[in-house]
Amino acid sequence: MATSTVPLDETPPIPDEPLLDVNLLKEIGQKALVDALNSVNGAKTLVLDASLAGPLGLVIEVSLLKHHGVDKMFWLEPGPLTSTTPNIVYLCRPMIKYVKIVADQIKRHSRDSQKHTYTLLLVPRISTLVSRILEEEGVLGDVRISSYNLQFIPIADDVVSLENDNAFKELWVDGDETVIYNSAQALLTLQKLYGLFPRIVGKGDHAARLATLLTKHLPSDSSTPDTLLAQSEKIDSLIILDRRVDMITPLLTQLTYEGLTDELIGIKNSHVELPVSLLTPPPPMGAAASSAAPPAASASLKKVEPKKKHHLTTSTDPLFGELRDLNFSSVGKRLNKVAHRLEEDYKAREIALQETKTVAQLRDFVGKLGGLQTEHQSLRLHTGLSELLVPLTHTDQFNKTLEIQQNLLASYEIPSQISAIEDLIAQGADMQTVVRLLCLASITCGGIKVKALENLKREVLQAYGYNFLPLLLSLASPSLGILLPNPLPTSTPPALAAAKYPFVGLRKSLRLLIDDNPEALDEVENDISFCVAQKGGVLSNPAEKEKAAAASADGKAQPSSIKAQAHPIAGWRGFEDILATIPGETVDIVQSGGNTLATPMASLLRPMQKPTTTVIFFLGGCTYTEIAALRWVGRQNRGRKFLIATTGIVNGNSIVESIAGVAKSAGPKDAAI
Amino acid sequence: MSAERPSSRWQIMQDGKTFYKRQQLYSIPGKLPNLSDYIVAGCCYGGPIALMRDTTKLIALGRTTPAITKAQIQIYSPAGEGLLLFSWDQGKIIRFGWTADERLAILNEEGIYRLYDLQGDYQQYSLGNEAGEMGVIDARIHENGLVALTGSLSLLEVKGWEGSRPLTLANPNMSQPPNSWAVIPPDLNISRHVEVLLSVDSTIFTVDNLESIDQRLSQGPFTHVSPSPNGKSLALLTFAGTLLVVSSDFQRTLAEFKTGEVVGAEGSVHQVEWCGIDAILVTWDNLVVVVGPFGDTLEYYYSGPTFAVTEPDGVRIVGPDVCDLIQKVPSCSTSIFRPGSTSASAILYDAWESFAQRSPKADENIRSIRPELAAAVDECIEAAGQEWEPYWQRRLLNAAKFGRGFLDLHNPTDFINMGQTLKVLNAVRFYEIGIPLTHLQYIYASPSHLITRLTARNMHLLALRISTYLSLKPDAVLKHWASAKIMRSRPSATGTGADADLGGDEDVCKLIVDKFEQLGGADVSYAEIAKRAWDVGRGGLATKLLDHEPRASDQVPLLLSMKEDRLALVKAVDSGDTDLVYHVLLHLHKRLPLGSFFRLIEDGGSQLAPASKLLQVYAREQNREMLRDFFYSDDRRVESAVLSLDEAAATSDPASKITAVRAAQKFFSEDKDRGFESRMMDESARLLASQQQLEKETDGKIVFFGLSVNETIRTCLVNGMSKRADKVKSDFKVPDKRFWYVKLQALTSTSDFEGLDTFSKSKRSPIGYEPFVRHLVEAGHPKEALSYVVRCDSPKRADLYVECGEWRMAGKECKERGDKAKLQLIREKCPNSLIAREFDLILASMK
């Protein structure tokens, strides 16, 4: 049982129309860092917060840093710092724990009467909190505080991310709204580049907050760029989705190639850790492998490990582009196909070699060689990676988990699912898996019977430790409310009661679950995960929903042979009733430029033929499966492309871990730089 | 107007190619005191000059001199109008100079510096303790910062004028102060960092924040060091009077010139300044000499001492009677007005003159330059910008307009812009305004810069007219006007009682708001103006103005200083800027007593909830004590408990851990809805206690403390304490199922297969025997797993045998059960032909 998002017969997902050039964002990020570094004269030691290293690695190369005077790089870790350069540049997020380390190191230096010039670069902006803490620690006068405004980082052609791993937890557990503000700033940058979003639709309380911040015109410099005065030509709308609105998707196991890799092996900042043997081919290194080679600077920090980071990107590895959104069960088939083709290419090459007569022919021939080798290497890589994944998908627990998920979605025999979860606990399944299932059960069934829930919670605490009690409390807290008893105790705050998710009703009205229909069965092997992956798409795109409504019976699972012309996005029209049942505010704002007299209707009257891009922003993170689903939706219609923006890539495990405060191995070895 | 051609006032260099002109800007007889008695600092871009009496000079008493005992600074416009006069009551002034935004920076020997604007308001900053103790002996002030030389002969740099902390530059290790020195400002350096040039002995040291380099010159010592306006060359004057020009990297000597040979030069050289980037101006008492790149000279005589201010495109000379601008004649002007010029533009100008005189020569001329006509028009427009007299400006523009008539397509933008610019320039050059900007300077400095300079002189009406004329936003002017208005209206209200005072606030506020609305100053920050009002002690007015401010983030800091705490917090939360919220929170935490601080946040309800959350985030890391109090004061049992648990997790000391868990349990028990949590914490504490007991029993050899129930059981089992494990099971009511799994896993991990066997037979397994098989197989013990297969349900046995790798048994099982379909399925998977054949046999036997 698995999910599929791409029918096999379709051509590889190469966008036929040009998207917005997201590399522009990368260049902006790169330039900002270079400028920040250049503001400090002379050789400098760069001290980096490990959580930033991954994102930074996507923006800038170490050689470039060296070029701009970075002599040595260290991780920002407690303990003394030895530096030989007069300048020390700290680069970190404005988190209290980091600032304390910085303060400690400065104090140590002054005790040892070492003289250095300190610069603290905060990402993405200067914070009062930091200067306050430095003041409390008594070192404020020694540090020059500046900022490095790192915003959206392109992680694929159509995906940009803030790469903030903790966004979900900060918003819904801590109640820290910094992420919203930063997101607003980042979206504002997009607007500065491409013009105002003509329409903003959103769902969820925090989404509404973001939309207000965005439209209220954040305090800007006196010079307002012209782009902020006119509606964008290239973007037709911004859709803001609050992660809280759809908690189900991340709780389910992702089954696309990329999603599954993330679930089982873990993808961090587009990098995956793989055994070295997979990455170092016997022939000279292919382009893909060399780009992933860890830079020399981290070699000193890195223990010798049998594992190595690999950057999963389509730019050097086109095969990955073909594979990433495939259902894992079809990955084998596709790899097979590619292998065959490659073999033929090799054969053709041999024939060609025999026929090569002139020097020009020989040159052509040699030119093709490199391409073949690269392809060969990436085929090897992905075959190896799939081999790693296969045994993990064959375990009892994995399949049991999938089964429970599907039954819960179909609301099938709830009590027996609950006891199945209990069995999983008894068997010693991962805490993350169990908690995901529990939350899923609670959401889909509108809460778990009080007795059963208490029993389950007790089981969890006994099996995994009483220290997870705060996790359970957080999950049940009014702001999150994804693990609740049914009925709710009388003393519950009304907010919590209102936040209950009407899953059963939604499933019916939005046709989230589709029975297998024979013709789709080949490709779309499983409905459930597919559909839930689609749910993101459904919720996110009102236009798509209209289409779904029009094309009545077959819904959207059936890949329609005729590409429908994308409807203009006209707010939530036609879905108001259903939306009203989902907790959280609904937003629909039309932004017209300050100097144009455009009526709201103008945005609807734009020429249909003109290809346009819709930006979808996931506040709180999105999963790879959702990205895959949106790409699928994007391919189903002409004239509209999606640009997915998110605070970070999440999956169920990462969400649970961040709430539980289980430190992921965020040690030096995790950094890409 | 003079019909005399501009070229009549040009002087030609000896090389015969370059012309220089001396343009008289203003005639100022008797307006300035004798400059030789004063220390002077001039502000470029046609800015004012500041004068302070030089106390080293003798002064003839008895004349009507102003009070000479006190240090006084006078500021004059280039047209000789006194702009400001103030006295200095601080320590001895070391140096003063002008900043880019036309403020006078004054540095005294104690390392204190003040920035005066033209209204006499100032900000005061300090160079820090070190400078204060050592004393400052000299300094160089450039547009965007200063470099001070301390008493210990080290160099301190201040970047910008916001009072930033001074940076120590590399130590040049001098034994005595330099003979002379200069700085090259950061924006003129390749490195973008300030560079200091020190003349020490016979050489020059270049110093930046990294290193000090000896440039190994031998001609020194130098009395004057002067970098060119673009920072690429240096002019050095030796004691012997030789003027050297070198590139600023000291690689090339560009020119050498002996000043002693200048006819009429008497006494010592006053100033060495640059005139453009290729000529140097050397001044003596009554003489000013321009030295060209090839040693050519031009002499200008004055009736008394002069002061020269380098401008980007020339040099301004303030003499006793006149204020002059000496500059190289720009190429556009030479090509039109140079006697005998035959360039297209000259012919165009000529044609226009002929046209104006109704002479047919005009047509002929135009025809002759037809191909270059467009360039000629552009040149005429450019040349118009170079002329000081409106008469010539008009003539040149007319010529351009005339030429344009013969062109099919010509972009008129330049023409229009030039017309507008000249109108503005002529207006500000008027002597009452006294800003003698050239066209080039105006372009360099930007129109908005001009506006700020006008507002700084309180010339709001002119500034407003110019901004409207140039279609600039009126915001800057309005803002300045409002501030000035508030300052001026201050005294009027005093003495007439409280009512009048209130009325005054109302009036002023209305006046300002009306004016803003009328002139469309929508983007003016009311907060800044309100702050101004607050600063001068008009709280009422500030509040009123602040109400008009649309941007929350601007209101907050002022609200805080006005002690409008709650309002500030609400506004900060509304703005969505968490940093702003922190700003308010930290500020309030510092200022208010803890109790009222908490009350403020708690009373805010849902409106201030984000602030409360942020406070918790901060306090959790930095100030747990406060957080505990906060939760306690608000009766937040659950949060208190979680905080307590947090501490329990952080501590490693067993006793305090148990105490913390107990504390959490107590908090939970106080909330009637948290019965479950309370029970769990009770269990947790009991577990910890029993773990301590277990550790004691094993003499601390085995770590139990802090494990989960499952792990405790497992550890017991692994270490052969199965009685203990049973006790933990019963104490914590562990369900059989889970216990069996844990025990199965534990025994397998120690390969205690006998124990496992007894365990499996101890009673009927609540989890069946399938898990036994599977787990043993997974752990790599298929042989041991085999014995459990028979105990499983018969339909599953065949598959389980396969998992154990016992294909024959699987075959046998199928045969016994007569399950042919299963057999076939298994056969397809079988690993080798040997077994496959056996299967075939069995299949054949089963009919």
Chai-1 contact restraints between the chains, C-beta under 6 A:
chainA,res_idxA,chainB,res_idxB,connection_type,confidence,min_distance_angstrom,max_distance_angstrom,comment,restraint_id
A,N41,B,H193,contact,1.0,0.0,6.0,A-B,restraint_1
A,N41,B,N209,contact,1.0,0.0,6.0,A-B,restraint_2
A,G42,B,L210,contact,1.0,0.0,6.0,A-B,restraint_3
A,I96,B,E621,contact,1.0,0.0,6.0,A-B,restraint_4
A,I96,B,Q622,contact,1.0,0.0,6.0,A-B,restraint_5
A,S127,B,D579,contact,1.0,0.0,6.0,A-B,restraint_6
A,T128,B,D579,contact,1.0,0.0,6.0,A-B,restraint_7
A,T128,B,Y582,contact,1.0,0.0,6.0,A-B,restraint_8
A,T128,B,H583,contact,1.0,0.0,6.0,A-B,restraint_9
A,L129,B,Y582,contact,1.0,0.0,6.0,A-B,restraint_10
A,R132,B,L586,contact,1.0,0.0,6.0,A-B,restraint_11
A,D174,B,V617,contact,1.0,0.0,6.0,A-B,restraint_12
A,G175,B,K613,contact,1.0,0.0,6.0,A-B,restraint_13
A,D176,B,V617,contact,1.0,0.0,6.0,A-B,restraint_14
A,E177,B,T578,contact,1.0,0.0,6.0,A-B,restraint_15
A,E177,B,P610,contact,1.0,0.0,6.0,A-B,restraint_16
A,T178,B,T578,contact,1.0,0.0,6.0,A-B,restraint_17
A,Y181,B,G576,contact,1.0,0.0,6.0,A-B,restraint_18
A,Y181,B,D577,contact,1.0,0.0,6.0,A-B,restraint_19
A,Y181,B,T578,contact,1.0,0.0,6.0,A-B,restraint_20
A,L213,B,G576,contact,1.0,0.0,6.0,A-B,restraint_21
A,P219,B,R551,contact,1.0,0.0,6.0,A-B,restraint_22
A,P219,B,S553,contact,1.0,0.0,6.0,A-B,restraint_23
A,A426,B,K737,contact,1.0,0.0,6.0,A-B,restraint_24
A,A426,B,R738,contact,1.0,0.0,6.0,A-B,restraint_25
A,A426,B,Y741,contact,1.0,0.0,6.0,A-B,restraint_26
A,Q427,B,Y741,contact,1.0,0.0,6.0,A-B,restraint_27
A,E454,B,F676,contact,1.0,0.0,6.0,A-B,restraint_28
A,L461,B,M680,contact,1.0,0.0,6.0,A-B,restraint_29
A,Q462,B,V709,contact,1.0,0.0,6.0,A-B,restraint_30
A,A463,B,N710,contact,1.0,0.0,6.0,A-B,restraint_31
A,Y464,B,S708,contact,1.0,0.0,6.0,A-B,restraint_32
A,G465,B,S708,contact,1.0,0.0,6.0,A-B,restraint_33
A,Y466,B,S684,contact,1.0,0.0,6.0,A-B,restraint_34
A,N467,B,A649,contact,1.0,0.0,6.0,A-B,restraint_35
A,P470,B,V642,contact,1.0,0.0,6.0,A-B,restraint_36
A,P470,B,L645,contact,1.0,0.0,6.0,A-B,restraint_37
A,P489,B,D673,contact,1.0,0.0,6.0,A-B,restraint_38
A,S491,B,D673,contact,1.0,0.0,6.0,A-B,restraint_39
